[in-house]
Amino acid sequence: MIAEIVLLVLAIPVGLLIAAMTRDELVEGRKWFKVIIIVGVAVGGWFYLTGDKAIAYTCLFGVIVAFVSLIKSKDKKWVKRRFS
């Protein structure tokens, strides 16, 4: 159980890394992040109830990554274009 929690906590830095690498696409992808969150929770819940916990944890990992990206897409300082 500890290993699953550690792996799910690692979804937060992965979400931040993906959001940092795709700053210009965060605003355009908001609706898709919402879809990923809804579908991931539904599918993950289904697989958890049927006993396939590996797929449920994978869906939850994706939900956390999408949620972090959704939060960062609303942060104006984060999505501001930076010219190098």
Protein Blocks (a to p, Z undefined) as FASTA:
>chain_A
ZZmmmmmmmmmmmmmmmmmmmmmlmmmmmmmmmmmmmmmmmmmmmmmmnopamlmmmmmm
mmmmmmmmmmmmmmmklmpccdZZ
